[in-house]
Amino acid sequence: MSVGVLVIEILVYASSSLKEKRFILRSIRDRLKKKFNVSVSEIDYQDKWQRSKIGIVTISNHQTHTETSLHQIFTYLDRADEYEIISYEYSYF
């Protein structure tokens, strides 16, 4: 069994309030859950309206599948125009 975690920190330039940031994060979370069947949560900067840290978790029987899934998720997220990824980190257990 392999558990993979992708932590990304993003800047949401279009956001001018916490409400707008949460709308964008909810959209990200819903798209990732639907497309990749992963768990997603905002894990830091809940009180900042242009910054967020998001944790994405997946589990699989094979390490290679876990790694491939997280890399596909990162590529998918990196294409968006509504925010910029400023840092990311992969962890496997």
PyRosetta script that sets phi, psi and omega in degrees:
from pyrosetta import init, pose_from_sequence

init()
pose = pose_from_sequence("MSVGVLVIEILVYASSSLKEKRFILRSIRDRLKKKFNVSVSEIDYQDKWQRSKIGIVTISNHQTHTETSLHQIFTYLDRADEYEIISYEYSYF")
pose.set_psi(1, 140.4)
pose.set_omega(1, -179.0)
pose.set_phi(2, -132.6)
pose.set_psi(2, 131.4)
pose.set_omega(2, 175.8)
pose.set_phi(3, -113.8)
pose.set_psi(3, 131.2)
pose.set_omega(3, 178.9)
pose.set_phi(4, -120.4)
pose.set_psi(4, 140.2)
pose.set_omega(4, 179.5)
pose.set_phi(5, -127.1)
pose.set_psi(5, 131.1)
pose.set_omega(5, 173.6)
pose.set_phi(6, -118.1)
pose.set_psi(6, 120.5)
pose.set_omega(6, 177.3)
pose.set_phi(7, -111.9)
pose.set_psi(7, 122.3)
pose.set_omega(7, 178.6)
pose.set_phi(8, -122.4)
pose.set_psi(8, 144.9)
pose.set_omega(8, 174.3)
pose.set_phi(9, -112.2)
pose.set_psi(9, 129.9)
pose.set_omega(9, -175.8)
pose.set_phi(10, -126.6)
pose.set_psi(10, 154.1)
pose.set_omega(10, 169.3)
pose.set_phi(11, -110.5)
pose.set_psi(11, 128.7)
pose.set_omega(11, -179.6)
pose.set_phi(12, -106.6)
pose.set_psi(12, 93.4)
pose.set_omega(12, -174.7)
pose.set_phi(13, -66.5)
pose.set_psi(13, -33.6)
pose.set_omega(13, -175.3)
pose.set_phi(14, -76.6)
pose.set_psi(14, -8.6)
pose.set_omega(14, -175.6)
pose.set_phi(15, -84.2)
pose.set_psi(15, 133.0)
pose.set_omega(15, 175.3)
pose.set_phi(16, -121.0)
pose.set_psi(16, 8.2)
pose.set_omega(16, 177.8)
pose.set_phi(17, -159.9)
pose.set_psi(17, 164.9)
pose.set_omega(17, 176.3)
pose.set_phi(18, -63.5)
pose.set_psi(18, -34.6)
pose.set_omega(18, -179.9)
pose.set_phi(19, -62.0)
pose.set_psi(19, -44.5)
pose.set_omega(19, 178.8)
pose.set_phi(20, -66.0)
pose.set_psi(20, -41.0)
pose.set_omega(20, 178.7)
pose.set_phi(21, -61.9)
pose.set_psi(21, -44.8)
pose.set_omega(21, -179.3)
pose.set_phi(22, -64.6)
pose.set_psi(22, -33.7)
pose.set_omega(22, 176.3)
pose.set_phi(23, -62.7)
pose.set_psi(23, -45.0)
pose.set_omega(23, 179.5)
pose.set_phi(24, -66.0)
pose.set_psi(24, -42.9)
pose.set_omega(24, 179.1)
pose.set_phi(25, -65.2)
pose.set_psi(25, -37.7)
pose.set_omega(25, 177.3)
pose.set_phi(26, -63.6)
pose.set_psi(26, -39.1)
pose.set_omega(26, 177.4)
pose.set_phi(27, -63.5)
pose.set_psi(27, -44.3)
pose.set_omega(27, 177.5)
pose.set_phi(28, -60.5)
pose.set_psi(28, -49.5)
pose.set_omega(28, -178.5)
pose.set_phi(29, -58.7)
pose.set_psi(29, -47.0)
pose.set_omega(29, -178.1)
pose.set_phi(30, -64.3)
pose.set_psi(30, -41.6)
pose.set_omega(30, 179.0)
pose.set_phi(31, -64.9)
pose.set_psi(31, -42.3)
pose.set_omega(31, -179.7)
pose.set_phi(32, -66.5)
pose.set_psi(32, -41.8)
pose.set_omega(32, 178.8)
pose.set_phi(33, -62.9)
pose.set_psi(33, -41.6)
pose.set_omega(33, -178.1)
pose.set_phi(34, -70.9)
pose.set_psi(34, -44.2)
pose.set_omega(34, -174.0)
pose.set_phi(35, -80.9)
pose.set_psi(35, -37.9)
pose.set_omega(35, -172.2)
pose.set_phi(36, -117.9)
pose.set_psi(36, -6.5)
pose.set_omega(36, -179.9)
pose.set_phi(37, 55.1)
pose.set_psi(37, 56.1)
pose.set_omega(37, -179.6)
pose.set_phi(38, -121.2)
pose.set_psi(38, 166.4)
pose.set_omega(38, 173.7)
pose.set_phi(39, -96.0)
pose.set_psi(39, 137.1)
pose.set_omega(39, -175.7)
pose.set_phi(40, -135.1)
pose.set_psi(40, 137.6)
pose.set_omega(40, 178.1)
pose.set_phi(41, -151.7)
pose.set_psi(41, 143.9)
pose.set_omega(41, 171.1)
pose.set_phi(42, -78.1)
pose.set_psi(42, 122.5)
pose.set_omega(42, -173.2)
pose.set_phi(43, -111.3)
pose.set_psi(43, -6.4)
pose.set_omega(43, 178.1)
pose.set_phi(44, -160.4)
pose.set_psi(44, 162.8)
pose.set_omega(44, 178.1)
pose.set_phi(45, 63.7)
pose.set_psi(45, 35.7)
pose.set_omega(45, 179.4)
pose.set_phi(46, -62.9)
pose.set_psi(46, -24.6)
pose.set_omega(46, -177.2)
pose.set_phi(47, -97.5)
pose.set_psi(47, 1.5)
pose.set_omega(47, 177.6)
pose.set_phi(48, -97.9)
pose.set_psi(48, 133.2)
pose.set_omega(48, -174.0)
pose.set_phi(49, -89.9)
pose.set_psi(49, -5.9)
pose.set_omega(49, 175.7)
pose.set_phi(50, -125.1)
pose.set_psi(50, 8.9)
pose.set_omega(50, -176.6)
pose.set_phi(51, -137.3)
pose.set_psi(51, 145.3)
pose.set_omega(51, 178.9)
pose.set_phi(52, -154.6)
pose.set_psi(52, 151.5)
pose.set_omega(52, 171.8)
pose.set_phi(53, -122.0)
pose.set_psi(53, 125.7)
pose.set_omega(53, -173.9)
pose.set_phi(54, -118.6)
pose.set_psi(54, 134.3)
pose.set_omega(54, 174.6)
pose.set_phi(55, -105.6)
pose.set_psi(55, 131.8)
pose.set_omega(55, -179.4)
pose.set_phi(56, -124.4)
pose.set_psi(56, 126.9)
pose.set_omega(56, -175.0)
pose.set_phi(57, -125.6)
pose.set_psi(57, 137.9)
pose.set_omega(57, 174.6)
pose.set_phi(58, -137.8)
pose.set_psi(58, 157.4)
pose.set_omega(58, -179.8)
pose.set_phi(59, -136.6)
pose.set_psi(59, 144.1)
pose.set_omega(59, -178.2)
pose.set_phi(60, -153.9)
pose.set_psi(60, 167.3)
pose.set_omega(60, 176.2)
pose.set_phi(61, -76.3)
pose.set_psi(61, -22.1)
pose.set_omega(61, -175.0)
pose.set_phi(62, -125.8)
pose.set_psi(62, 137.0)
pose.set_omega(62, 179.8)
pose.set_phi(63, -59.3)
pose.set_psi(63, -41.7)
pose.set_omega(63, -177.6)
pose.set_phi(64, -64.1)
pose.set_psi(64, -37.6)
pose.set_omega(64, 178.3)
pose.set_phi(65, -66.1)
pose.set_psi(65, -40.7)
pose.set_omega(65, 178.1)
pose.set_phi(66, -61.8)
pose.set_psi(66, -47.4)
pose.set_omega(66, 179.8)
pose.set_phi(67, -62.4)
pose.set_psi(67, -45.0)
pose.set_omega(67, 179.7)
pose.set_phi(68, -61.5)
pose.set_psi(68, -43.3)
pose.set_omega(68, -179.7)
pose.set_phi(69, -61.2)
pose.set_psi(69, -46.4)
pose.set_omega(69, -178.8)
pose.set_phi(70, -66.6)
pose.set_psi(70, -36.0)
pose.set_omega(70, 177.2)
pose.set_phi(71, -68.0)
pose.set_psi(71, -37.1)
pose.set_omega(71, 175.8)
pose.set_phi(72, -65.2)
pose.set_psi(72, -39.7)
pose.set_omega(72, 178.1)
pose.set_phi(73, -63.8)
pose.set_psi(73, -45.0)
pose.set_omega(73, 178.9)
pose.set_phi(74, -60.3)
pose.set_psi(74, -45.9)
pose.set_omega(74, 179.2)
pose.set_phi(75, -60.2)
pose.set_psi(75, -42.4)
pose.set_omega(75, 178.1)
pose.set_phi(76, -60.8)
pose.set_psi(76, -46.0)
pose.set_omega(76, -178.9)
pose.set_phi(77, -69.5)
pose.set_psi(77, -33.2)
pose.set_omega(77, -176.9)
pose.set_phi(78, -70.0)
pose.set_psi(78, -16.7)
pose.set_omega(78, -179.5)
pose.set_phi(79, -80.1)
pose.set_psi(79, -15.3)
pose.set_omega(79, -173.4)
pose.set_phi(80, -72.1)
pose.set_psi(80, 149.8)
pose.set_omega(80, 179.6)
pose.set_phi(81, -100.3)
pose.set_psi(81, -13.9)
pose.set_omega(81, -173.7)
pose.set_phi(82, -80.7)
pose.set_psi(82, -8.6)
pose.set_omega(82, 178.9)
pose.set_phi(83, -155.0)
pose.set_psi(83, 167.8)
pose.set_omega(83, 177.4)
pose.set_phi(84, -125.5)
pose.set_psi(84, 132.2)
pose.set_omega(84, 175.5)
pose.set_phi(85, -80.1)
pose.set_psi(85, 122.0)
pose.set_omega(85, -178.9)
pose.set_phi(86, -103.7)
pose.set_psi(86, -20.4)
pose.set_omega(86, 173.2)
pose.set_phi(87, -158.6)
pose.set_psi(87, 158.1)
pose.set_omega(87, 177.6)
pose.set_phi(88, -154.5)
pose.set_psi(88, 157.4)
pose.set_omega(88, -179.0)
pose.set_phi(89, -151.5)
pose.set_psi(89, 132.1)
pose.set_omega(89, 175.2)
pose.set_phi(90, -101.1)
pose.set_psi(90, 141.4)
pose.set_omega(90, 173.2)
pose.set_phi(91, -139.1)
pose.set_psi(91, 142.6)
pose.set_omega(91, -179.4)
pose.set_phi(92, -130.5)
pose.set_psi(92, 140.2)
pose.set_omega(92, -179.7)
pose.set_phi(93, -130.4)
pose.dump_pdb("model.pdb")
